[in-house]
Amino acid sequence: MPKLFGTSGIRGDLSRVSPELAMKLGLAVATSLKNSGSVAVGHDARTSSPYLRHAVSSGLMAGGCKTVQFGTVPTPVLAFGTRENKLNAGIMITGSHNPPSDNGLKCYNHDGREYTGDEEAILEDLILDSSYRTVPWDRVGSTVARQDILKAYMRAVLSDVKPVGRPLHVVVDCGNGVGSDTTPRLLSRLGCKVTTINANIDGTFLGRSPEPTPETLNDTSRLVSELRADLAVAHDSDADRLSVLDESGRYVTNDRLLAFFAKILLQRYGPGRIVTSVDTSPRIDEVAERYGGRVERTRLGKTHEALVSGGDRPLLCCEPWKIIDVHWGYWGDGIYAACRLVSKLSEERGTLSNLLKDIPDYPQRRLAFPCPDRIKHSAMEEIKAKLTKEEHVKDLWTYDGIRVNYEDSSYILLRPSGTEPKIRVYCEAKSESSLGRMVDKCTALVEKATQG
């Protein structure tokens, strides 16, 4: 049987993320908690989320746990509520940036931190071996609804983030996701003028794809220009991701955004660790070193594991679209990050592009190629054999796909997706012409490996 957990929890179409699997996950979590305790359950607005919520909750209750139902909420709210209510764990039902036909299951510990790979492996073994335990009739768990958790989250954000000191017009593209009731309200209460787009919650995502990429944000870009807004922020379906457009409607590359957050946290708290993923640019290293930070890289989707490893606690754990500001919480939070960004822009009294002017900006490209799960390993082995013969290489990383770092600080990364039947390609160079050659080379490599 294929491995259940991928880069970010369990995710896939409904033949994979089925009610049966959801119930087994609930039983596995209950078993791992010694068949007692309280577990938060939340979900996004996908059409399949309500029945998966019932299935997860049934498994938890059959395993002796009390379920605390947060309802339809952003993932950051589920994580926040798990911590604030001193619950033993939390389970979020969301497909994140995947298509509406998909869904997923993610687990959080009592601190609101996503489960580590080791913690997921325990659950996976319980599920695959059917070694989870139910309880007798007189120990079956109960269920209770907590409908005020969103208000509690918003109060906490507003007490932590400074109101804007000057009028700022922000376009908020909610992507028809569950952030539609949260980010616009928070920014408005911080003092911004807010214009929303795709802000009606809709599990079919009629406005755009759930993934907030430059290609899916064209309408948002035009709106920024037409309204002469100061910036736009955009989310995926569960609002743990953040994308940003500047005052001209230009997409701010994710690596620049991560480098900016590294900068402001290093300025605020002093030297410290910045943990980021294998698919991020050297520009993060450049900025962190400038402000006394040191960068560590890890597998995609696993930056949060630095929060349980030895050594000093990091200031920031981040990967493209996901920002964990450790002083706020142990979860990726696109809503909080949007509020912090707008507040900082207000303090600087300039445009967003001016605020980011000292963050390097190199051309980059992110691509995805179809690849059935059954041939991912063989395809990656073929690609690896070719890339190990590259010239002018500074170093080679193979702990998550294969990344070639060249002597001129450009890089290419090819890795199998942990959530979809795809191979993802990441390229960055110092010029558009060099980038084009890298993209052509990687495209040819992947197409040959997946079709040969």
N, C-alpha and C positions, 0 to 999 in steps of 0.2 A: 504494500500500500504506500502511495507517495507520502512524503513528509507533509504534515498539516500546516505547520507554522512557517511563514516566509519572512520577508524583510520586515514586515510590520503586521504582526498578528496573523490571523487566518483570513485569506481573502480569495474571492473567485466568483464564478457564476453560481447559480442556485442549485446546480447539481452537486457542487462541491460544498458550498455553505448552505447546507440543508437544515431543516428543523431537527432532524435526527442528530446531526453533528452538534447543533447548538445545545440540545438537551444534554448530550454527552459532555460537552465542555462545562456546562453548569454543574453536572455531577462531579467532574474532575476537579473543578475549583473547590467545590464543597469538600471533597475528599482530602485535598491538599490542605484545607483549613481544619482538618480533623473533625469534619461533620458538625461544625458549629460556627457561630459568628454571623456578621451582617455584611451583605454585599450589595453595592449600588449597581443598578442597571439603567442604562440610558441608550438612546438610539437616534439615528438621523431620520430623515423623512422619506427614505426610499420605500417603494411600495411593499417590499418584502420585510422591512424592519419590524413592523408590529408583530407579525407571527413569529419571527425569530426571537423577539423579546419574550413572548410567552413561552417559547421552547426553552430558552436559557433559564428563565425564572423557574420553570417546572423542574429542570435538572437541579438547580440550587436548592429548591425547597424539598425535593425528594432526597437530597443529600443532607438535610438538616439545617440549612442556612436560612436566615431571614433575608428577604429581598427588600431593598429600599428603592422604589421606583422613581427615577428622576424624570421619566417621560422623554419627549422629543427635545433634546438639548445638544448644543455643540460638545464635541469631545473635551475641550478644555474645561467646560462646566462639570462634566462627569468626573474628571480627575480632581478638580478643585473640591467638589462636593464630597468625594470619597475621603479626602484629607480632612476637610473642615468638620465633617460629621463623625470623624474617628471610626470609620468603617474598616473592615478587615481587607476588603478588596473592592474592585469595581470592574464591570464588564460593559464595554461600549460596542454597540452594533452599528457598524458604519462601513460603507464601501470607499470612504475617503474620496480620492480623485478618480476612482475607477468609473466605468460607464454605469448607467442606471440599472442595467441588467445584472450587475454584480452586487455583492454585499460582503461584509467581513465581521470579524470578532476580535476585539483587542482587550487585553486584561491589564489592570492597574493594581498596584499594591496599596497599602494603607497610607503611604505618603503621596499618592497620586502619580507615582512613577510607573511607566509602562514596564511590564514584565521583561526580565532579561532572557537571553537565550536559554540559560540553564533552568530558569523558572518555567519557561514554556516547554522545555524538554520533559519536565516532570509531568505536566499536564498531558503532553502528547503520549507519553508512555502509559499513563492511566487510561487514556482513550483507546489507544491501539490494542492494549492488552485486556480491555474491558475489566480493569481492576479497580474501578471506582466503586464506592460503597453507597448504598441507600440506607435509610434509617427506618425504624419501626414507625407505625402509624402515630404513636404518641410523641414522636420526636420530629415530625415533619415541620419544616420551616414555615414561617408566616410571611406576609407581605404587607408593606405599607407604602403609601405614596408621599413624596416630598415635592409639592408643587411650587415651593418658594425658593428652590435652590438657585434658579436663574437670578432672582432679585438679590440673593446673598452674594452671588458672584459679582454682579454689577456694582454693588455697594463696595466690595473689596477693591475692585479696579479703581473706582472713583476716589477711594481713600489713599491709593498708592500713586496715582498719576496726577501730575499738576494740570489744572485747567489751562487752556490756551490763553496767552496774553495778548493776542491780536486776532482779528477775524481771519479765519482760514476756511476756504471752501473745499470740501472733500467729497469726491464721488466715491460711493461705496458699491462695489459689484459683489453681491452676495451669492451669485451663482445659483439662485433658487434653493440654497442650502439653509441649514438651521442657524447659521449666523445672521439671518435676515432680521431676527427680532432682537439682536444683541449689539452688534457693532454700530449700526446707525444710531441707536439710542445712546450708547455710551459716548460716541463722538459728539453728538448733539449736546449732551449734558456737560461735556468738557468745554463747550462754547463754540463749536464749529458750526458752520452752515453745511448741511449735509444734503446731497442729492443721491438718491439710490437708483440702482438698475438691477434687474433680476432679483428683486427683494421679496417676491411672493414665494413662500416655501412650496416646492413642487418636486415630488420624488421622481418625476420623469425628466427634470432639468430642461424645460422648454427653451430657456433663454440662451444657454450655451453648455458646452461640455463642463463637467465638474472640475476638470483640471485647469487652473488659471495660468495659462501659458500666453506668450505673445500672440500666438495665432488665434486663441479663443477670446482674447480681450480687445479685438479690433473695434467693436462698437463702443466699448468703454473708453478707448483711446480717443475716438472721435468726439465723444461726449465731453471729455476733459477739455479738448481744444475749443469746442463750440461754446462751452460755458465759461471758459477762461478760469477753470478751477485751479487750485494750488497743487493738487495731486489726486490720485485715485488709489484705493486699496481694494484688493479682491481676495476672496476665499474659495476653498473647495467646499465639498458638500457638508463637512463637519466642522469647518472653521479652525482646524489646527494648522492650516497652511496660510501663508500670506504672500501675495504678489503686490507689487507697487508700480505705478506709473507716475512720471514726474509731471511738472506743470505744462509740458508740451505734449503730453500723452505718450511719451516714450517709455518703453518697458525698462525698468531698472533690473539689470541682471541679478539673479539671486545671490551670486557670490559677492557682488558689491554690497548688497543689503546685509549679508552676514558679516562682512568686514566692517561695515558701519556699526552694527550692534556690538561687535568685538571692541571697536574703538571707544564707544561711549561707556561701556562697562569697565574697560581698563582705565579710562579717565576718572570714572566715579569711584572705583574700589581699589585702584592700584594694580601692580603686576599680578598676574595669575595665569591659570590654564585656560586655553580655548580648545575645546574638543569639537572636531568637525569630522565629516565623513570623507570617504575616499574619493568622492566625485566633486570635490571643491577645488577652487583655483588657488594658485600660489599667491594671488593678491591678498588673501586672508593672512598668510604668513607675513607678507610685507607690512601690512598695517599693524598686526599684532606686535611684531618686533619693534616697530616704531614707538609703541606705547608701553613697552616693557612686558609684553605677554609672550607666552610660548604656546605653539600650536601642536596638538596631537591629533592624528587621524585614526579612524577606525572604520569598521564596516558600515555600509549604508543601513540606516534604520536602527543602529545600535549605539548611537552617541550617548544615550541615557545610561548605558552600562557603566560609564565613567563615574556615575554618582554612587556606585557601590564598590568600586575598585579602591585599592589603597592609594595613599597620597592625599594631597590637599584637594579640597572640593573645587571643581572648576567654576569659573565665573559664567561660562556660556557653553552649552552643548547645542550644536546646530548642524543642519544639513539644508540643502536647497528647499526653500519654502517653509521649513520648520525651525522654530527658534525656541530654545528652552533657556529662559533667563532664570538662573538657579535661585536668585534672591527672591523671585516671585513664586516659583513653583517648579516642580520636577517634571513638568509635562510641556509638550509643544503647544504654544498658544498664539495663534494668529490674531486673535482679538486683542489680547493684551499688547502684543507687539505693535499692532496698528495704532493703538492709543499712545504708546510710548514714542513712536516715530512722530506722530502729529504733535505731541507735546514738545518734543525736542525741536522740531521745525519752528514751532511758535517762539521758542526761546532765542533761536538764532536770527530771526527776523530777515531771512533771505528766502530764496527759492529752494526747492528741493535739490535741483541740479547743483546749485551753489553749495548746499550743505554737504553734498557728496563729492565735491570737486577734488578732494585730496585722496579719494579712493580710486586706485587704478582701474581702468576699464579696457579690457582686451577683448577682441572678437572671439566668440565661442559659439558652439552649436551643439544641440542635444537632439539625438535621433533615436528612433526605436524601430526595430525590424521584427516581423513575425517569426517566431521560432517555437515549435511545439515543445512542451516540457520534456518529452521523452528523448529529444536529441540535443537538449541544451548542453549536457556535459561533453558529448563528443564534438559538438560545434566549437565549444570554448577551448577544448584541447587542440583542435586544428588551428584556431586563431592564435593561441598561445605559442605554438610551435613557430608560426610565422613572425610574431612580434618579438620574440627573443633574439631574432637576428637583426634587429634594427640598428642603425648606426647613430652616432652622436647622442648616445643615451647617458644621462646622468645616473639614473637608477630605475629599478623595475620593482613594482609592487604586485604581489599576487595573492594577498589575503582576502580580496573581494573582487573577483574578476581579474583582469590584468590591466595595469596602468603603466604606461611608458612615460617617464619624465625626461624630457630632452635637455640638453645643455643650455639652450636659450630660454628655459623656463616654460616652454610650451609643453603640452601633454595630450595624450589620448588615453581614454579608458573605455574598455569594453567589458560589460558584465551582464550575466543573465538576470532578468527581472525576477524579484522574489515574490511578486504579486500578480504577474500577468505572463502569458506565453509569448514573451518577447526577449530579444537581446537589445540592451540599451548601449548607445554609443555617445561618448562625451569628448569633445575636442575643444582645445583652446590654443591660440597662437598669438603672435605679436602683430600679425598683419592679416588682412582679408585674403590675400593671395595664398599665403601659407596655410591658412585655415581651409581654404578650398581644396588644396592638395591633400590635406589630412583627411578631410571628409570623404573625398573620392577614394582614397586608399582604404579607409575603414569600411566604406560601403561595399567595395569589391571583396574585402575579406569576409564580411558577414554573409553576403549573398552567396559566395562560393561555399562557405561552411554550412549554411542552412539548406542549400539546394543540392549540394554534391552527394 
